[in-house]
Amino acid sequence: MLQRRKNNNLFKMVILLCFFSFNLEAQNNEFTYAEYLGFVKRFHPIAKMADLEISQAQANLLQARGAFDPKIEADFSKKEYQNKEYFSVFNGSFKIPTWYGIELKAAFENNEGYYLNPQNTVPSNGLTAVGISIPVLQGLVINQRMADLRKAKSQIKLSQAERRLQAVQIMYDASIAYFNWKKNYEEVRLYENYVANASIRLKGIQTLIEQGDKPAIDSIEAGITLKNRQLSLEESRFKLLKAKLELSNFLWTNDNLPLELEDNLIPEENLEQSIGLTLKTNILQTETFSVATHPKINALETKIEMLNIDRKLKANMLLPKLDVGYSYISEPDAFSNYRFEDYKFGINAYFPIFLRKERGALKLAQQKIKVQELTLELEKKQLKNKVTAQQNEIQTISKQKGIITSLVNDNEKLVQAEERLFGAGESSLFLINTRENNLVSAKLSRINIDNRFYLSHAELFKTIANPE
């Protein structure tokens, strides 16, 4: 009888060991969520590609400004036949395009020859000219080079907005990978603890069986429980390995070299407390969400701005084309002695009768603007609703976290009570395993709800699109 009491006390000590915490505090090996996102923002190739798109937009702007660069032109032709100079014609000019389609021009020509065209006859020391060309109607207020420059400036704003959207998307995808890693890591840790519990319980049962206090069938049941948990542990370890590899896809060095997650690194333990600050989703608790600064809204507004430039250009094409040019001409040494009668004047007029091409192009431009305006209004409404829905989801999951925590605590108490009854000979190993399986299920549910909580914050971050 005394031996049996000793064995029961021994089993109770084994049971207490089962509930001893196997989760030691990690020291200096946490890979925090904020550190991880810092790596992604700085070194991920897609983040760098977004910067390159801004550089391309700046290059396009430089190219568009090239349409306003001053130009030097020269044309020389000469013909000789049987020792006779038929003609020698040289024309040089310096042109300065200006913003409103007006072009300034300075020119010099020097021509000679036996068979020179009479209109090319100039004084022996050449002829200089200074003039101006003005598009009186079409092309004065806006023309192709003005439209290209304005669109190139808008393209930089569009690229900046799209860069923010790309940064948000890559940070969102990276966050999903981090949360998946944390979820699988916690599942592995949970199964490791309960495999250890089952192993200790099996050894304790075997000891009692040897002493004749328990039937041999209990060791089979305890062994089945251990094997089932070992299977679950191996499956969770495989998922954790996959999660680590997915996480490594987002880790790069500054030299574009991929990194792998070290085995000794673990996810942030208190992520629930820091995620709102890291993603800045906690700001919405005190501030109202505004769509005015949202990059998607800014991108749509910039697209409308560019389409309006096209519309103005197409509307300008409805005007008749009427270009007027005037040049004052003089010999180089007499240029300062202005003579009103020495000039060259020209008019170039062009106007299609039906304007079907121009009217069709204008109508298409107006329709594109209308489509983008409707898209803009729809996007504003959807963003506001998404933010509200996401905030409600976070609040709902927060309540569920409180409920599942209470449920886990209740199941732990039931398992402990069942262990005490078993030690007193009033319960069975089957009931203990049933209680403990319920506890494992509750803890797995808590891990899943925690993961949903993190995901809901990531969704809210993606919706508000504030990567800075």
C-alpha positions in Angstrom: 0.0 0.0 0.0 2.9 2.3 0.8 4.5 1.4 -2.5 1.3 2.2 -4.3 1.1 5.7 -2.7 4.7 6.3 -3.7 3.9 5.4 -7.2 0.9 7.6 -7.3 3.0 10.5 -5.9 5.6 9.8 -8.6 2.9 9.9 -11.2 1.6 13.2 -9.8 5.1 14.7 -10.1 5.2 13.5 -13.7 1.9 15.2 -14.4 3.2 18.4 -12.9 6.2 18.2 -15.2 3.8 18.0 -18.1 2.5 21.4 -17.3 5.9 22.9 -16.6 6.6 25.6 -19.2 8.8 24.4 -22.0 8.7 27.8 -23.7 11.9 29.5 -22.6 12.3 33.2 -23.2 14.3 33.9 -26.4 17.3 36.1 -25.8 18.7 38.3 -28.5 17.5 36.0 -31.4 14.2 37.6 -32.2 13.9 38.8 -35.8 11.4 41.5 -35.2 8.7 42.5 -37.7 10.0 46.1 -37.9 13.5 44.9 -38.6 12.2 42.5 -41.3 10.2 45.3 -43.1 13.3 47.5 -42.9 15.2 44.9 -44.9 12.4 44.6 -47.4 12.0 48.4 -48.0 15.7 49.0 -48.5 17.0 46.0 -50.4 14.2 44.2 -52.2 14.6 44.3 -56.0 11.0 45.3 -56.6 11.5 48.3 -54.3 14.6 49.3 -56.3 12.7 48.8 -59.6 10.2 51.3 -58.4 13.0 53.8 -57.9 14.1 53.1 -61.5 10.7 53.9 -62.8 11.0 57.4 -61.3 14.4 57.8 -62.9 12.8 56.8 -66.2 10.1 59.4 -65.8 12.8 62.0 -65.1 14.7 60.9 -68.3 11.4 61.3 -70.2 11.1 64.8 -68.8 14.6 65.6 -69.9 13.8 64.3 -73.4 10.6 66.4 -73.6 12.6 69.5 -72.6 14.9 68.8 -75.6 12.1 70.0 -77.9 12.9 73.5 -76.6 16.6 73.3 -77.1 18.2 75.9 -79.5 19.3 74.3 -82.8 22.1 75.1 -85.2 21.5 74.1 -88.8 23.7 74.3 -91.9 23.1 73.3 -95.5 25.8 73.5 -98.1 25.7 72.2 -101.7 28.1 72.9 -104.6 28.3 71.8 -108.3 31.3 72.0 -110.7 31.4 70.7 -114.2 34.2 71.1 -116.8 36.1 73.6 -114.7 33.0 75.7 -114.3 31.3 76.4 -111.0 27.6 75.9 -111.6 26.6 77.0 -108.1 27.7 77.1 -104.5 24.9 77.5 -101.9 25.4 77.8 -98.1 22.6 78.3 -95.6 23.2 78.4 -91.9 20.7 79.2 -89.2 20.3 79.3 -85.4 16.7 78.6 -84.1 15.3 79.1 -80.6 11.9 77.5 -79.9 9.9 79.2 -77.2 7.0 78.1 -75.0 4.0 79.4 -76.9 4.9 77.9 -80.3 6.8 81.0 -81.3 10.2 80.4 -82.9 13.1 82.9 -83.1 15.6 82.5 -86.0 18.9 84.0 -87.1 20.3 83.0 -90.5 23.2 83.6 -92.8 23.5 82.6 -96.5 26.3 83.0 -99.0 25.7 81.8 -102.5 27.5 82.1 -105.8 27.9 80.4 -109.2 27.4 80.9 -113.0 24.1 79.0 -113.0 22.8 80.1 -109.6 19.1 80.4 -109.2 18.3 84.1 -109.3 16.3 83.9 -106.0 19.5 82.7 -104.3 21.5 85.7 -105.4 23.0 87.5 -102.5 25.8 90.2 -102.0 29.3 89.0 -102.3 29.8 89.0 -98.5 26.6 87.1 -97.9 23.2 88.0 -96.4 22.0 87.8 -92.8 18.5 87.5 -91.5 16.8 87.8 -88.1 13.2 86.7 -87.8 10.3 85.2 -86.0 7.7 82.6 -86.8 4.3 82.7 -85.1 1.5 80.1 -85.2 -1.4 82.5 -85.1 -4.2 80.0 -84.4 -3.4 76.3 -84.1 -0.3 75.6 -82.0 0.0 79.0 -80.3 -1.7 78.2 -76.9 -0.7 74.5 -76.9 1.2 72.3 -79.3 2.8 68.9 -79.3 6.0 69.8 -77.7 4.2 71.8 -75.0 1.9 68.8 -74.4 4.8 66.4 -74.2 6.6 68.5 -71.6 3.5 68.9 -69.4 2.8 65.2 -69.6 6.4 64.4 -68.8 6.1 66.5 -65.6 2.9 64.8 -64.7 4.5 61.4 -65.4 6.9 62.0 -62.5 4.0 62.5 -60.1 2.4 59.4 -61.5 5.6 57.4 -61.1 5.9 58.6 -57.5 2.4 57.5 -56.7 2.9 54.1 -58.4 6.1 53.7 -56.5 4.3 54.1 -53.2 1.7 51.5 -54.4 4.4 49.1 -55.3 6.1 49.6 -52.0 2.9 49.0 -50.2 2.3 45.8 -52.2 5.7 44.3 -51.6 5.5 45.2 -47.9 2.1 43.5 -47.7 3.3 40.4 -49.5 6.3 40.3 -47.2 4.1 40.7 -44.1 1.9 37.7 -45.2 5.1 35.6 -45.4 6.2 36.8 -41.9 2.8 36.1 -40.3 2.8 32.7 -41.9 6.3 32.0 -40.5 5.2 33.1 -37.0 2.0 31.0 -37.2 3.9 27.8 -38.2 6.7 28.5 -35.7 4.1 28.7 -32.8 2.4 25.5 -34.0 5.7 23.7 -34.0 6.5 25.0 -30.5 3.0 23.9 -29.4 3.4 20.4 -30.8 6.9 20.1 -29.4 5.5 20.8 -25.9 2.7 18.3 -26.1 4.9 15.6 -27.7 7.1 16.1 -24.7 4.1 15.8 -22.4 2.9 12.7 -24.2 6.4 11.1 -23.9 6.6 11.9 -20.2 3.1 10.5 -19.7 4.0 7.3 -21.6 7.1 6.7 -19.4 5.0 7.4 -16.3 2.3 4.9 -17.4 4.9 2.3 -18.2 6.4 2.7 -14.7 3.0 2.2 -13.1 2.3 -0.8 -15.3 5.6 -2.4 -14.1 4.5 -1.8 -10.6 1.1 -3.4 -11.3 -0.9 -0.3 -10.7 -2.2 0.2 -14.3 -3.4 -2.1 -17.0 -1.1 -2.7 -20.0 -3.7 -1.3 -22.3 -3.0 2.2 -21.0 0.5 2.1 -22.5 -1.0 1.4 -25.9 -3.3 4.3 -25.6 -0.5 6.6 -24.4 1.7 5.4 -27.3 -1.1 6.1 -29.8 -1.4 9.6 -28.4 2.3 10.2 -28.6 2.5 8.9 -32.2 -0.4 11.1 -33.4 1.3 14.1 -31.9 4.6 13.2 -33.4 2.9 13.1 -36.8 1.4 16.5 -36.2 4.8 17.8 -35.2 6.5 16.5 -38.3 3.8 18.1 -40.5 4.1 21.4 -38.7 7.9 21.3 -39.1 7.5 20.8 -42.8 5.1 23.8 -43.0 7.6 25.8 -41.0 10.4 25.0 -43.4 8.3 26.1 -46.3 7.4 29.3 -44.5 11.0 30.1 -43.9 11.8 29.6 -47.6 8.9 31.9 -48.5 10.1 34.5 -46.0 13.7 34.3 -47.5 12.3 35.4 -50.9 12.0 38.9 -49.4 15.4 39.1 -47.8 18.2 40.6 -49.9 21.5 42.5 -49.4 22.3 45.9 -50.8 24.4 44.1 -53.5 21.3 42.2 -54.7 22.4 38.9 -53.1 19.6 36.7 -51.7 19.7 35.9 -48.0 18.4 32.9 -46.1 16.8 33.0 -42.7 19.1 31.6 -40.0 17.8 28.7 -38.0 18.4 30.4 -34.6 16.1 33.3 -35.5 12.6 33.3 -34.2 9.6 35.6 -34.9 8.7 38.5 -32.7 7.0 37.3 -29.5 4.9 40.4 -28.7 3.9 41.2 -32.3 0.4 42.0 -31.2 1.6 45.0 -29.3 3.9 46.4 -32.0 2.1 45.7 -35.3 -0.1 48.8 -35.1 2.9 51.1 -34.6 5.0 49.4 -37.2 2.3 49.6 -39.9 0.9 52.9 -38.6 -2.6 51.4 -38.5 -3.0 52.7 -34.9 -3.1 56.3 -36.3 -6.6 55.6 -37.6 -7.8 55.2 -34.0 -7.3 58.9 -33.4 -7.4 60.4 -36.9 -10.0 60.2 -39.7 -8.9 58.5 -42.9 -8.5 60.9 -45.9 -8.4 59.8 -49.5 -6.8 63.0 -50.7 -3.3 61.8 -50.1 -3.8 58.2 -51.1 -1.4 57.2 -53.8 -4.1 55.4 -55.9 -6.2 58.5 -55.8 -3.2 60.7 -56.7 -2.4 58.3 -59.6 -5.9 58.5 -61.0 -5.9 62.3 -60.6 -2.6 62.5 -62.4 -3.9 60.3 -65.2 -6.9 62.7 -65.6 -4.5 65.6 -65.6 -2.5 64.0 -68.5 -5.7 63.2 -70.4 -6.8 66.8 -70.0 -3.6 67.9 -71.7 -4.4 65.5 -74.6 -7.9 66.9 -74.7 -6.7 70.5 -75.0 -4.3 69.5 -77.7 -7.0 67.7 -79.6 -9.3 70.8 -79.2 -6.6 73.1 -80.5 -6.3 70.9 -83.6 -9.9 72.1 -84.6 -8.5 75.6 -85.3 -7.1 76.5 -88.7 -3.4 76.2 -89.1 -2.1 79.7 -89.9 1.7 80.3 -89.5 3.1 83.8 -90.1 6.8 84.4 -90.5 8.8 87.6 -90.8 12.6 88.1 -91.2 14.7 91.2 -91.5 17.5 90.8 -94.0 20.7 92.7 -94.4 24.3 92.5 -95.4 26.5 91.6 -92.4 28.3 95.0 -92.3 25.1 97.0 -92.7 22.9 95.1 -90.2 22.6 98.0 -87.8 21.2 100.3 -90.5 17.6 99.0 -90.4 15.7 99.3 -93.7 12.0 98.5 -93.5 11.9 97.6 -97.1 14.4 94.7 -96.7 12.5 91.7 -95.4 11.1 88.3 -96.1 7.5 87.5 -95.2 5.5 84.3 -95.5 2.1 82.9 -94.6 1.3 79.1 -94.4 -2.4 78.2 -94.1 -4.1 74.8 -93.7 -7.6 73.8 -92.8 -9.5 70.5 -93.4 -13.0 71.0 -94.5 -14.9 68.4 -92.5 -12.5 68.0 -89.5 -13.7 64.4 -89.0 -10.3 63.2 -87.8 -9.9 66.0 -85.4 -13.5 65.8 -84.0 -13.2 62.1 -83.6 -9.9 62.4 -81.7 -11.4 65.1 -79.4 -14.4 62.9 -78.6 -12.2 60.0 -77.7 -10.2 62.1 -75.4 -13.3 63.4 -73.7 -14.6 59.9 -73.2 -11.3 58.7 -71.7 -11.5 61.5 -69.2 -15.1 60.6 -68.3 -14.1 57.0 -67.7 -11.2 58.0 -65.4 -13.4 60.5 -63.5 -16.0 57.8 -62.8 -13.2 55.4 -61.8 -11.8 58.1 -59.4 -15.2 58.6 -57.7 -15.7 54.8 -57.4 -12.3 54.3 -55.9 -12.8 57.0 -53.3 -16.0 55.4 -52.2 -14.5 51.9 -52.1 -11.4 53.0 -50.2 -13.5 54.7 -47.4 -15.7 51.6 -47.2 -12.7 49.2 -47.1 -11.1 51.2 -44.3 -14.3 51.1 -42.2 -14.8 47.4 -42.9 -11.2 46.6 -41.9 -11.4 48.6 -38.7 -14.6 46.7 -37.8 -12.8 43.4 -38.6 -9.9 44.3 -36.3 -12.3 45.2 -33.5 -14.2 41.9 -34.0 -11.0 39.8 -34.0 -9.9 41.6 -30.9 -13.1 40.4 -29.1 -12.5 36.9 -30.4 -9.0 36.9 -29.0 -10.4 37.6 -25.6 -12.9 34.8 -25.9 -10.4 32.2 -27.2 -7.9 33.2 -24.4 -10.7 32.5 -21.9 -11.5 29.2 -23.6 -7.8 28.1 -23.5 -7.7 28.9 -19.8 -10.9 26.9 -19.1 -9.5 23.9 -21.0 -6.3 24.0 -19.1 -8.2 23.9 -15.8 -10.2 20.9 -17.1 -7.0 19.1 -18.0 -5.5 19.8 -14.6 -8.6 18.7 -12.9 -8.7 15.5 -14.9 -5.1 14.8 -14.1 -5.9 15.1 -10.4 -8.8 12.7 -10.7 -6.6 10.3 -12.6 -4.0 10.5 -9.8 -6.8 9.7 -7.3 -7.9 6.7 -9.5 -11.2 8.3 -10.5 -10.4 9.0 -14.1 -8.8 7.3 -17.1 -6.1 8.0 -19.6 -8.7 8.3 -22.3 -10.4 11.2 -20.6 -7.1 12.9 -20.0 -6.1 12.6 -23.6 -9.6 13.9 -24.7 -9.3 16.9 -22.4 -5.8 17.6 -23.6 -6.7 17.2 -27.3 -9.4 19.8 -26.7 -6.8 22.1 -25.2 -4.5 21.6 -28.2 -7.4 22.5 -30.5 -8.2 25.6 -28.5 -4.5 26.7 -28.6 -4.4 26.1 -32.4 -7.5 28.2 -32.7 -5.9 30.9 -30.7 -2.8 30.8 -33.0 -5.2 31.1 -36.1 -7.1 34.0 -34.6 -3.8 35.8 -33.7 -2.8 35.2 -37.4 -6.1 36.7 -38.6 -5.5 39.7 -36.3 -2.1 40.3 -37.9 -3.5 39.8 -41.4 -6.3 42.3 -40.8 -3.8 44.9 -39.8 -1.8 44.1 -43.0 -5.0 44.5 -45.0 -5.7 47.9 -43.4 -2.1 48.9 -44.1 -2.6 47.9 -47.8 -5.8 49.9 -48.0 -4.5 53.1 -46.5 -1.3 52.7 -48.5 1.1 54.6 -46.3 4.5 52.9 -46.7 6.6 55.7 -45.2 
